[in-house]
Amino acid sequence: MKILAFDTSGPVLSVALETPRGRYALIRDIGLRHGEILASLIQQLCTDGETSIRDLDLIVCARGPGSFTGLRIGMSLAKGLSAGSGVPLVSLPVPDILVHPYSFYASPVIPVIDAKKGRFYGACYIGGTRKSEYFDLDAETIVRRYNSAEGILIAGPDAELFKSGLSETGNVSFAPYSPTAVFDMLSMGPVQLETTGPDAPGQGPLYIRKSEAELGMEKDNGG
């Protein structure tokens, strides 16, 4: 298959392409300025892979949680590319992507994403299967709620930040992070397409917390 995948959920922008010629990737740590270069990176990868958007078999993007602006940019572009080319689109929750390398772990694995304000987005997985709802919690609450006799593994891009939020680590382990999760998206996308089909037209980002703008509007309206 020819697959394009990209993740705009955080400060590191990741784009990957798989073709019969091989896999290509571009990873840029540019803060939250994804809208400035995402389209050009995709074009560059298509040139490198000697393909075009219309030649793709699948487009895969990260659904969230994460940066509200980044997710809107990524999903909007993914939907536009899909609609314009007729290529199916699937979007993946970011915690599901981050836990993919640890699917063989029999003890709890928590991939964490900085949600600001001392809190983290994530979910609890055992053996690659999600065992909790996606949450927005502080580090101490997460460990207290999901730790086990076998211990708990904290993974994802903000594992070290999570560690700094704990008064003691006990039997909590921390996985090193490498910003290559976009390659896991290339593997996960076709599986989701086969099992659940492409995204519904109305599928939007996975938001766990309301944006600051929404909270401000509620406050202005007396909410």
C-alpha positions in Angstrom: 0.0 0.0 0.0 0.9 3.6 -0.5 0.2 5.4 2.8 0.6 8.9 4.0 0.6 9.5 7.8 1.1 12.7 9.9 0.8 13.8 13.5 0.2 17.4 14.4 -0.9 16.9 18.0 2.2 18.3 19.7 5.2 20.5 19.1 7.0 17.9 17.1 5.5 17.6 13.6 5.9 14.1 12.1 5.1 13.2 8.5 5.8 9.8 6.9 5.1 8.1 3.6 5.2 4.4 2.7 5.4 3.2 -0.9 6.8 0.0 -2.6 10.1 1.9 -2.8 10.4 2.2 1.0 9.5 4.5 3.9 10.2 8.2 4.1 9.8 10.5 7.0 10.3 14.1 8.0 10.3 15.2 11.6 10.4 18.8 12.7 10.4 20.3 16.2 8.9 23.7 15.4 6.6 24.4 18.3 3.0 24.7 17.1 3.6 26.3 13.7 2.5 23.2 11.8 0.2 25.2 9.4 3.3 26.9 8.0 5.1 23.8 6.7 2.8 20.7 6.8 1.6 20.9 3.2 5.1 21.5 2.0 6.5 18.6 3.9 3.8 16.3 2.5 4.7 17.5 -1.0 8.4 16.9 -0.4 7.8 13.3 0.8 5.6 12.6 -2.3 8.4 13.9 -4.5 10.9 11.8 -2.7 8.7 8.7 -3.0 7.8 9.5 -6.6 4.1 9.4 -5.9 1.2 11.8 -5.6 -1.8 12.2 -3.3 -4.1 10.7 -5.8 -1.9 7.6 -6.0 -2.2 6.9 -2.3 -4.2 4.0 -0.9 -4.7 5.5 2.6 -4.2 8.7 4.6 -3.7 8.4 8.3 -3.7 11.3 10.8 -3.5 11.7 14.6 -6.9 12.5 16.2 -5.8 13.7 19.6 -5.8 14.6 22.4 -3.2 17.3 22.1 -2.8 20.8 20.9 -6.2 22.2 19.9 -4.8 24.2 17.1 -2.4 21.5 15.9 -5.2 18.9 15.7 -7.5 21.3 13.8 -4.8 21.9 11.3 -3.9 18.3 10.8 -7.5 16.9 10.6 -8.6 19.7 8.3 -5.8 19.1 5.9 -6.3 15.3 6.1 -10.1 15.7 5.3 -9.3 18.0 2.5 -6.8 15.7 0.9 -9.1 12.7 1.3 -12.1 14.5 -0.2 -10.1 16.0 -3.1 -8.4 12.7 -4.0 -11.0 10.1 -3.0 -8.4 8.4 -0.8 -9.8 6.9 2.4 -8.9 8.5 5.7 -8.5 7.0 9.1 -7.6 9.0 12.3 -6.0 7.4 15.3 -6.1 8.5 19.0 -2.6 9.6 20.1 -2.4 7.4 23.2 -3.2 4.3 21.0 -0.3 5.3 18.7 2.1 5.9 21.6 1.4 2.6 23.3 1.8 0.5 20.1 5.5 -0.4 20.7 4.5 -1.8 24.1 1.6 -4.0 23.0 3.3 -7.0 24.5 3.5 -5.6 28.0 1.4 -7.6 30.5 1.5 -4.9 33.2 -0.2 -1.5 32.8 1.3 1.0 30.3 0.3 4.6 30.4 1.3 6.8 27.5 1.2 10.4 28.7 0.9 13.8 26.8 1.4 17.1 28.6 -2.0 18.7 29.0 -0.6 21.7 30.8 -1.7 23.0 34.2 0.1 20.1 35.8 -2.1 17.5 34.1 -1.6 14.8 31.5 -3.8 13.2 28.8 -3.5 9.4 28.5 -5.1 6.1 29.0 -4.3 2.7 30.7 -3.4 -0.2 28.5 -2.6 -3.9 29.2 -1.3 -6.1 26.5 -2.0 -3.3 24.0 -5.7 -3.2 24.9 -7.1 0.0 26.4 -8.5 -0.6 29.9 -9.7 2.9 30.8 -11.3 5.9 29.3 -9.0 8.6 27.9 -8.3 10.9 30.8 -7.0 14.3 31.8 -5.4 13.8 35.3 -2.4 14.8 37.4 0.5 12.5 37.8 -0.1 11.4 41.3 -3.8 10.5 40.6 -2.8 8.5 37.5 -0.2 6.4 39.5 -2.6 5.9 42.4 -5.4 4.8 40.2 -3.6 2.6 37.7 -0.5 1.2 39.4 -0.4 -2.6 40.0 1.6 -5.2 41.9 3.7 -5.7 38.8 4.4 -2.0 38.5 3.5 0.5 35.8 5.3 1.8 32.7 5.0 5.5 31.8 5.7 6.1 28.1 5.2 8.9 25.5 6.9 12.2 24.8 6.2 13.7 28.3 7.3 10.7 30.5 10.1 12.8 32.0 7.8 15.7 32.7 5.4 13.2 34.3 8.2 11.9 36.5 8.9 15.4 37.8 5.3 15.6 39.0 5.6 12.6 41.4 6.7 12.9 45.0 8.1 9.3 44.7 8.5 6.9 41.8 8.3 3.6 43.7 7.6 0.8 41.2 7.0 3.2 38.3 9.2 2.8 35.3 9.7 5.3 32.5 10.3 4.4 28.8 12.7 6.4 26.7 10.9 8.3 24.0 11.9 8.5 20.3 9.8 10.7 18.0 9.2 7.9 15.4 5.6 7.1 16.4 4.6 8.2 12.9 6.0 4.9 11.6 3.6 3.0 13.9 0.8 5.0 12.3 1.8 3.5 8.9 1.3 0.0 10.4 -1.8 0.8 12.4 -3.8 2.7 9.7 -4.4 -0.3 7.4 -5.5 -2.4 10.3 -8.1 0.2 11.4 -9.3 0.6 7.8 -9.9 -3.1 7.5 -11.5 -3.6 10.9 -13.7 -0.4 11.3 -13.5 1.2 7.9 -12.6 4.8 7.0 -13.5 7.8 9.2 -17.1 8.9 9.1 -17.6 12.3 7.4 -18.3 14.0 10.7 -15.3 12.6 12.6 -13.5 15.3 14.4 -10.5 15.6 16.8 -10.5 13.8 20.1 -10.8 16.5 22.7 -10.8 15.6 26.4 -10.7 19.2 27.7 -12.5 22.3 26.5 -10.3 24.9 24.8 -9.4 28.1 26.6 -11.6 29.9 24.1 -14.6 27.7 25.0 -14.0 28.1 28.7 -13.8 31.9 28.2 -17.1 32.0 26.3 -18.7 29.9 29.1 -17.4 32.4 31.7 -18.6 35.4 29.7 -22.0 33.7 29.4 -22.2 33.0 33.1 -21.5 29.3 32.8 
